[in-house]
Amino acid sequence: MICWVNGSPAGMSGFDALPLPQTLLDTLEATTYVADVVTAPVMTPLLTFAQARGCVVQTGPEMALAQMKLDGAVHWRHRS
């Protein structure tokens, strides 16, 4: 499985551009997993594009929640 993750501000409110050139986006296959760390808007232009191509997507809020769960688990594991 291939995974693309956008960690840039591209797609944030006010930054409507896609984070990759169209020629690369056109190679995106439905088997690719696409994630974006941008939290607003929830569905960024990249995620909307990927979803339309049949990809499984993960939104920024979903990624942030998963990170908070991981941070909490690490915090509680290392508590004295």
Protein Blocks (a to p, Z undefined) as FASTA:
>chain_A
ZZdddfbfehiahiaccfbdfklmmmpcfkbccddfbfbdfbdfklmmmmmnopacddfk
lmmmmmmmmmmmmmmmmpZZ
